C-alpha cells in the first residue's frame, strides 16, 4: 500500500510517469514555437499573427483550469488523466493536417483544453503520496519533465522539421507520446492514499466535500499573483526565444533549436535540485515558510538577467545571461510545495486550477504583448524588459502577500475565526 508518512520507494515510479507526462506535454507545446519560422513563411504570418497563434493554446488552457481542478478532486485519476493525455496527443498530431491559420489556432485551443489536466493532477498526486517535508523533491522532479520536454524538444523538433517537414513533425510527435499510456495503467494505484482519508481526518464533519472556492484567502491570492508572474516570464521565453534567435541572432532553425535547449535544460535540472535543497533544510529544522519562500524569491530574481541578455553584443554573451536567468527553475518545486501546504487536502486540485488559471492568463498575455512591442518598436528588448519587471513583482507577491504555509482557517469560509487541526 502507498504511504504518505514517508517517501515510500513505490511512489517514485509514479513520479517518474508524471515526469514523462510533463515531458510529452511540453514537447507538444514547443512544436509550434520551434516550427514558427517555417509555418510563418508558408502561411505569410506577420508579428501580430504570430503572437496571436502563440497565445491561442493558453486561451482554453487557462479557462479549463478551474474545471480541471474540480475534476481532479472529484474523479479518479487512474482513467481521467490518460483519457486527457490521449486527447491532447491526438490533437497535436492533427496539427500537421491543418491548412490555414484559423485551423491551427482552433487545434491549439483544443490542445490547451486537453493539457489543462496536467498540473492539477500532478500536484494532487504528489500531495497525496508525500508528507509536506518530502514534497519539494518529487514536485521538482515532475515539474522538471516540462523543461526536459523543452530542452529535448527544441533540437528534436528542429531535426524532424529539417528531415520530415513541419507537418509530418506534428504527426510524429503526437503519436509517439501514446506509448506512455501502458505503464501508467500498469503502475498507477486504483485509489490514491492521503487525499480522501487525510481530508476526512483533518477536516471534520461539514467540511468534507467542501465545494466553495476560497476566493478571499490571502495565501491563495498571493500564490495566484506570483504564479501569473512566473508563467508570464516562462512563456515569454518558451514562445519567443526560438524566433528571437532566428530573427535577431540570425541562426538557422536547427541551430536555434539546439541553442534553445540549453537554458531549458538548465531550468529543468535546477527544479528538483531546488526542491531537494529546501526539503533537506526543513528536515534539519529550518522553518518551512521561510525556507520555501526564500528559495522562490531568490530564484525569481535570477530572471532579471534576461535584460542584459537582450542587450548583449554577442550570441555567446546572450546565451550565458539566458542560462543564468534559467536558474529561476530552483523555485519550481517549492512553488508546488507551497500550494500543497496552504491548500486543504481535499481542495488541492481546485487550488492548483486557480493557480494555473492565473499563471496561464500570463501565458495568454506574454506572447501577444511581445508581438505588439516588436511591431511597434522593431525590437525584442522592450518585451524582455517587461518580462523582468513582471518576475520582480512575482517575487514580491510570494515574499509579502503569501503568509505562513498552512491551510486556511476553518471558519474563513463563513467569515469567522478558527483553525484546522
For each residue, the residues with C-beta under 8 A, 3 or more apart:
1: 193
2: 8 10 11 129 189 192 193 194
3: 6 8 193
4: 128 129 130 131 193 194 198
5: 131
6: 3 131 134
7: 11 12 130 134 137 138
8: 2 3 11 129
9: 12
10: 2 13
11: 2 7 8 14 15 129 130 138
12: 7 9 15 16 138
13: 10 16 17 187
14: 11 17 18 125 129 187 188 189
15: 11 12 18 19 126 129 138 141 142
16: 12 13 19 20 141
17: 13 14 20 21 180 183 184 187 188
18: 14 15 21 22 122 125 126 141 142 145
19: 15 16 22 23 141 142 144 145 148
20: 16 17 23 24 145 180
21: 17 18 24 25 81 85 118 122 142 145 180 184
22: 18 19 25 26 118 122 142 143 144 145 146 148 149
23: 19 20 26 27 145 146 148 149 152
24: 20 21 27 28 85 89 149 177 180
25: 21 22 28 29 88 115 118 145 146 149
26: 22 23 29 30 145 146 147 148 149 150 153
27: 23 24 30 31 149 150 152 153 156 157 173 177
28: 24 25 31 88 89 92 111 115 149 173 174 177
29: 25 26 32 33 57 111 115 149 238
30: 26 27 33 34 149 150 153 154 157 238
31: 27 28 34 35 92 95 153 157 169 170 173
32: 29 35 36 39 53 54 57 95 104 108
33: 29 30 36 54 238 239 240 241 242 243
34: 30 31 153 154 157 158 161 242 253 256 257 260
35: 31 32 38 39 157 161 166 169 170
36: 32 33 39 40 50 53 54 242 243
37: 40 41 242 243 246 247 253 256
38: 35 41 42 161 166 253
39: 32 35 36 42 43 45 53 104 166
40: 36 37 43 44 45 46 49 50
41: 37 38 44
42: 38 39 166
43: 39 40 100 101
44: 40 41
45: 39 40 49 50 53 101
46: 40 49 50 375
47: 50 51 371 372 374 375
48: 51 52 371 372 375
49: 40 45 46 52 53 101
50: 36 40 45 46 47 53 54 243 371
51: 47 48 54 55 367 368 369 370 371 372
52: 48 49 55 56 105 368 371
53: 32 36 39 45 49 50 56 101 104 105 108
54: 32 33 36 50 51 57 239 240 367 368 371
55: 51 52 58 59 239 363 364 365 366 367 368
56: 52 53 59 104 105 108 109 112
57: 29 32 54 60 61 108 109 111 112 115 363
58: 55 61 62 112 235 360 361 363 364 367
59: 55 56 62 63 109 112 364
60: 57 63 64 109 110 112 113 116
61: 57 58 64 65 112 113 115 116 360 363
62: 58 59 65 112 356 357 360 361 363 364
63: 59 60 357
64: 60 61 67 68 112 113 116
65: 61 62 68 69 116 120 352 353 354 355 356 357 360
66: 69 70 213 350 353 354 357
67: 64 70 71 116 353
68: 64 65 71 72 116 117 120 121 349 353
69: 65 66 72 73 120 349 350 351 352 353 354 356
70: 66 67 73 74 211 349 350 353
71: 67 68 74 75 80 117 349
72: 68 69 75 77 80 117 120 121 124 348 349 350 352 353
73: 69 70 124 346 347 348 349 350
74: 70 71 349
75: 71 72 80
76: 79 80 190 191
77: 72 80 81 121 124 125 188 192
78: 81 82 185 188 189 190
79: 76 82 83
80: 71 72 75 76 77 83 84 117 121
81: 21 77 78 84 85 117 121 184
82: 78 79 85 86 181 184 185
83: 79 80 86 87
84: 80 81 87 88 114 115 116 117
85: 21 24 81 82 88 89 114 117 177 180 181 184
86: 82 83 89 90 178 181
87: 83 84 90 91 110 113 114
88: 25 28 84 85 91 92 111 114 115
89: 24 28 85 86 92 93 174 175 177 178
90: 86 87 93 94 174
91: 87 88 94 95 107 110 111 114 174
92: 28 31 88 89 95 111 170 173 174 177
93: 89 90 96 170 171 172 173 174 175
94: 90 91 97 98 107 170 174
95: 31 32 91 92 98 104 107 108 111 170 174
96: 93 166 167 168 169 170 171 174
97: 94 167 171
98: 94 95 103 104 107
99: 103
100: 43 103 104
101: 43 45 49 53 104 105
102: 105 106
103: 98 99 100 106 107
104: 32 39 53 56 95 98 100 101 107 108
105: 52 53 56 101 102 108 109
106: 102 103 109 110
107: 91 94 95 98 103 104 110 111
108: 32 53 56 57 95 104 105 111 112
109: 56 57 59 60 105 106 112 113
110: 60 87 91 106 107 113 114
111: 28 29 57 88 91 92 95 107 108 114 115
112: 56 57 58 59 60 61 62 64 108 109 115 116
113: 60 61 64 87 109 110 116
114: 84 85 87 88 91 110 111 117
115: 25 28 29 57 61 84 88 111 112 118
116: 60 61 64 65 67 68 84 112 113 120 356
117: 68 71 72 80 81 84 85 114 120 121
118: 21 22 25 115 121 122
119: 122 123 352 355 356
120: 65 68 69 72 116 117 123 124 348 349 350 352 353 356
121: 68 72 77 80 81 117 118 124 125 349
122: 18 21 22 118 119 125 126 142 143
123: 119 120 126 127 139 336 339 340 348 349 352
124: 72 73 77 120 121 127 128 192 195 348 349 352
125: 14 18 77 121 122 128 129 192
126: 15 18 122 123 129 130 135 138 139 142 336 340
127: 123 124 130 135 194 195 340 343 345 348
128: 4 124 125 192 193 194 195 198 345 348
129: 2 4 8 11 14 15 125 126 138 192 193 194
130: 4 7 11 126 127 134 135 138
131: 4 5 6 134 135
132: 135 288 337 340 341
133: 279 282 283 288
134: 6 7 130 131 137 138 279
135: 126 127 130 131 132 138 139 275 279 333 336 337 340 341
136: 139 140 274 275 276 277 278 279 282 292 333 334 337
137: 7 134 140 141 272 275 276 279 333
138: 7 11 12 15 126 129 130 134 135 141 142 275
139: 123 126 135 136 142 143 275 332 333 334 336 337 340
140: 136 137 143 144 271 272 273 274 275 276 332 333 334 336
141: 15 16 18 19 137 138 144 145 271 272 275 333
142: 15 18 19 21 22 122 126 138 139 145
143: 22 122 139 140 146 147 271 332 333 336
144: 19 22 140 141 147 148 268 269 271 272 329 332
145: 18 19 20 21 22 23 25 26 141 142 148 149 268
146: 22 23 25 26 143 149 150 268
147: 26 143 144 150 151 264 265 267 268 269 271 329
148: 19 22 23 26 144 145 151 152 264 265 268
149: 22 23 24 25 26 27 28 29 30 145 146 152 153
150: 26 27 30 146 147 153 154 238 260 261 264 267 268
151: 147 148 154 261 262 264 265 267 268
152: 23 27 148 149 155 156 261
153: 26 27 30 31 34 149 150 156 157 261
154: 30 34 150 151 157 158 242 256 257 258 260 261 264
155: 152 158 159 254 257 258 261
156: 27 152 153 159 160 257
157: 27 30 31 34 35 153 154 160 161 169 173 257
158: 34 154 155 161 162 253 254 256 257 258
159: 155 156 162 163 254 257
160: 156 157 163 164 168 169 172 173
161: 34 35 38 157 158 164 165 166 169 253
162: 158 159 253 254
163: 159 160
164: 160 161 168 169 172
165: 161 168 169
166: 35 38 39 42 96 161 169 170
167: 96 97 170 171
168: 96 160 164 165 171 172
169: 31 35 96 157 160 161 164 165 166 172 173
170: 31 35 92 93 94 95 96 166 167 173 174
171: 93 96 97 167 168 174 175
172: 93 160 164 168 169 175 176
173: 27 28 31 92 93 157 160 169 170 176 177
174: 28 89 90 91 92 93 94 95 96 170 171 177
175: 89 93 171 172 178
176: 172 173 179
177: 24 27 28 85 89 92 173 174 180
178: 86 89 175 181
179: 176 182
180: 17 20 21 24 85 177 183 184
181: 82 85 86 178 184 185
182: 179 185 186
183: 17 180 186 187
184: 17 21 81 82 85 180 181 187 188
185: 78 82 181 182 188
186: 182 183
187: 13 14 17 183 184
188: 14 17 77 78 184 185
189: 2 14 78 192 193
190: 76 78
191: 76 196
192: 2 77 124 125 128 129 189 195 196
193: 1 2 3 4 128 129 189 197
194: 2 4 127 128 129 197 198 345
195: 124 127 128 192 198 199 345 346 348
196: 191 192 199 200 346
197: 193 194 200 201
198: 4 128 194 195 201 202 345
199: 195 196 202 203 208 344 345 346
200: 196 197 203 208
201: 197 198
202: 198 199 344 345 407 420 421
203: 199 200 207 208 210 344 345 346 410 420
204: 207 208
205: 208
206:
207: 203 204 210 344 346 410
208: 199 200 203 204 205 346
209: 346
210: 203 207 344 346 347 413
211: 70
212: 413
213: 66 350 354
214: 217 220 347 408 412 413
215: 220
216: 221 412
217: 214 220 221 408 412
218: 221 222 401 402 403
219: 222 223 342 402 403 405 408
220: 214 215 217 223 224 342 343 351 354 355 408
221: 216 217 218 224 225 401
222: 218 219 225 226 397 398 400 401 402 403
223: 219 220 226 227 335 338 339 342 351 355 398 402
224: 220 221 227 228 354 355 357 358 359
225: 221 222 228 229 358 393 394 397 401
226: 222 223 229 230 296 335 394 395 397 398 401 402
227: 223 224 230 231 335 355 356 358 359 362 394
228: 224 225 231 232 358 359 361 362 394
229: 225 226 232 233 300 362 390 391 393 394 395 397
230: 226 227 233 234 300 328 331 335 359 362 391 394
231: 227 228 234 235 358 359 360 362 363 366
232: 228 229 235 236 359 362 363 365 366 387 390 391
233: 229 230 236 237 303 306 328 362 366 387 388 390 391 394
234: 230 231 237 238 328
235: 58 231 232 238 239 362 363 366 367
236: 232 233 239 240 366 367 370 383 384 387
237: 233 234 240 241 263 306 322 325 387
238: 29 30 33 150 234 235 241
239: 33 54 55 235 236 366 367 370
240: 33 54 236 237 243 244 367 370 380 383
241: 33 237 238 244 245 260 263 322
242: 33 34 36 37 154 245 246 253 256 257 260
243: 33 36 37 50 240 246 247
244: 240 241 247 248 249 380
245: 241 242 248 249 251 255 256 259 260
246: 37 242 243 249 250 251 252 253 256
247: 37 243 244 250 380
248: 244 245 380
249: 244 245 246 256 315 318
250: 246 247
251: 245 246 255 256 259 315
252: 246 255 256
253: 34 37 38 158 161 162 242 246 256 257
254: 155 158 159 162 257 258
255: 245 251 252 258 259
256: 34 37 154 158 242 245 246 249 251 252 253 259 260
257: 34 154 155 156 157 158 159 242 253 254 260 261
258: 154 155 158 254 255 261 262
259: 245 251 255 256 262 315 319
260: 34 150 154 241 242 245 256 257 263 264
261: 150 151 152 153 154 155 257 258 264 265
262: 151 258 259 265 266 319 323
263: 237 241 260 266 267 319 322 323 325 326
264: 147 148 150 151 154 260 261 267 268 326
265: 147 148 151 261 262 268 269
266: 262 263 269 270 323 326 327 329
267: 147 150 151 263 264 270 271 326 327 328 329
268: 144 145 146 147 148 150 151 264 265 271 329
269: 144 147 265 266 272 273 329
270: 266 267 273 274 299 326 327 328 329 330 332
271: 140 141 143 144 147 267 268 274 275 329 330 332 333
272: 137 140 141 144 269 275 276 333
273: 140 269 270 276 277 330
274: 136 140 270 271 277 278 295 299 329 330 331 332 333 334
275: 135 136 137 138 139 140 141 271 272 278 279 332 333 334 336 337
276: 136 137 140 272 273 279 280 333
277: 136 273 274 280 281 295 330
278: 136 274 275 281 282 291 292 295 333 334 337
279: 133 134 135 136 137 275 276 282 283
280: 276 277 283 284
281: 277 278 284 286 291
282: 133 136 278 279 285 286 287 288 291 292
283: 133 279 280
284: 280 281
285: 282
286: 281 282 290 291
287: 282 290 291
288: 132 133 282 291 292 341 405
289: 292 293 403 404 405
290: 286 287 293 294
291: 278 281 282 286 287 288 294 295
292: 136 278 282 288 289 295 296 334 337 338 341 405
293: 289 290 296 297 334 338 398 399 402 405
294: 290 291 297 298
295: 274 277 278 291 292 298 299 330 331 334
296: 226 292 293 299 300 331 334 335 338 395 398
297: 293 294 300 301 395 398 399
298: 294 295 301 302 330
299: 270 274 295 296 302 327 328 329 330 331 334
300: 229 230 296 297 303 328 331 391 392 394 395 398
301: 297 298 304 391 392 395
302: 298 299 305 324 325 326 327 328 330
303: 233 300 306 325 328 387 388 391 392
304: 301 307 325 388 391 392
305: 302 308 309 321 322 324 325
306: 233 237 303 309 310 321 322 325 384 387 388
307: 304 310 311 384 385 388
308: 305 311 312 321
309: 305 306 312 317 318 319 321 322 325 384
310: 306 307 318 380 381 384 385
311: 307 308 381
312: 308 309 317 318 321
313: 317
314: 317 318
315: 249 251 259 318 319
316: 319 320
317: 309 312 313 314 320 321
318: 249 309 310 312 314 315 321 322
319: 259 262 263 309 315 316 322 323
320: 316 317 323 324
321: 305 306 308 309 312 317 318 324 325
322: 237 241 263 305 306 309 318 319 325 326
323: 262 263 266 319 320 326 327
324: 302 305 320 321 327
325: 237 263 302 303 304 305 306 309 321 322 328
326: 263 264 266 267 270 302 322 323 329
327: 266 267 270 299 302 323 324 330
328: 230 233 234 267 270 299 300 302 303 325 331 391
329: 144 147 266 267 268 269 270 271 274 299 326 332
330: 270 271 273 274 277 295 298 299 302 327 334
331: 230 274 295 296 299 300 328 334 335
332: 139 140 143 144 270 271 274 275 329 335 336
333: 135 136 137 139 140 141 143 271 272 274 275 276 278 336 337
334: 136 139 140 274 275 278 292 293 295 296 299 330 331 337 338
335: 223 226 227 230 296 331 332 338 339
336: 123 126 135 139 140 143 275 332 333 339 340
337: 132 135 136 139 275 278 292 333 334 340 341
338: 223 292 293 296 334 335 341 342 398 402 405
339: 123 223 335 336 342 343 348 351 352 355
340: 123 126 127 132 135 139 336 337 343 348
341: 132 135 288 292 337 338 405 406 407
342: 219 220 223 338 339 351 402 405 406 407 408
343: 127 220 339 340 347 348 350 351 352 407
344: 199 202 203 207 210 347 348 407 408 420
345: 127 128 194 195 198 199 202 203 348 407
346: 73 195 196 199 203 207 208 209 210
347: 73 210 214 343 344 350 351
348: 72 73 120 123 124 127 128 195 339 340 343 344 345 351 352
349: 68 69 70 71 72 73 74 120 121 123 124 352 353
350: 66 69 70 72 73 120 213 343 347 353 354
351: 69 220 223 339 342 343 347 348 354 355
352: 65 69 72 119 120 123 124 339 343 348 349 355 356
353: 65 66 67 68 69 70 72 120 349 350 356 357
354: 65 66 69 213 220 224 350 351 357 358
355: 65 119 220 223 224 227 339 351 352 358 359
356: 62 65 69 116 119 120 227 352 353 359 360
357: 62 63 65 66 224 353 354 360 361
358: 224 225 227 228 231 354 355 361 362
359: 224 227 228 230 231 232 355 356 362 363
360: 58 61 62 65 231 356 357 363 364
361: 58 62 228 357 358 364 365
362: 227 228 229 230 231 232 233 235 358 359 365 366 390
363: 55 57 58 61 62 231 232 235 359 360 366 367
364: 55 58 59 62 360 361 367 368
365: 55 232 361 362 368 369
366: 55 231 232 233 235 236 239 362 363 369 370 387
367: 51 54 55 58 235 236 239 240 363 364 370 371
368: 51 52 54 55 364 365 371 372
369: 51 365 366 372 373 383 386
370: 51 236 239 240 366 367 373 374 380 383
371: 47 48 50 51 52 54 367 368 374 375
372: 47 48 51 368 369 375 376
373: 369 370 376 377 379 380 382 383 386
374: 47 370 371 377 378 379 380 383
375: 46 47 48 371 372
376: 372 373
377: 373 374 381 382
378: 374
379: 373 374 382
380: 240 244 247 248 310 370 373 374 383 384
381: 310 311 377 384 385
382: 373 377 379 385 386
383: 236 240 369 370 373 374 380 386 387
384: 236 306 307 309 310 380 381 387 388
385: 307 310 381 382 388 389
386: 369 373 382 383 389 390
387: 232 233 236 237 303 306 366 383 384 390 391
388: 233 303 304 306 307 384 385 391 392
389: 385 386 392 393
390: 229 232 233 362 386 387 393 394
391: 229 230 232 233 300 301 303 304 328 387 388 394 395
392: 300 301 303 304 388 389 395 396
393: 225 229 389 390 396 397
394: 225 226 227 228 229 230 233 300 390 391 397 398
395: 226 229 296 297 300 301 391 392 398 399
396: 392 393 399 400 401
397: 222 225 226 229 393 394 400 401 402
398: 222 223 226 293 296 297 300 338 394 395 401 402
399: 293 297 395 396 402
400: 222 396 397
401: 218 221 222 225 226 396 397 398
402: 218 219 222 223 226 293 338 342 397 398 399 405
403: 218 219 222 289
404: 289
405: 219 288 289 292 293 338 341 342 402
406: 341 342 419 420
407: 202 341 342 343 344 345 420
408: 214 217 219 220 342 344 412 413 420
409: 412 416 417 418 419 420
410: 203 207 418 419 420
411: 414 415 416 417 418
412: 214 216 217 408 409 415 416
413: 210 212 214 408
414: 411
415: 411 412
416: 409 411 412
417: 409 411
418: 409 410 411
419: 406 409 410
420: 202 203 344 406 407 408 409 410
421: 202
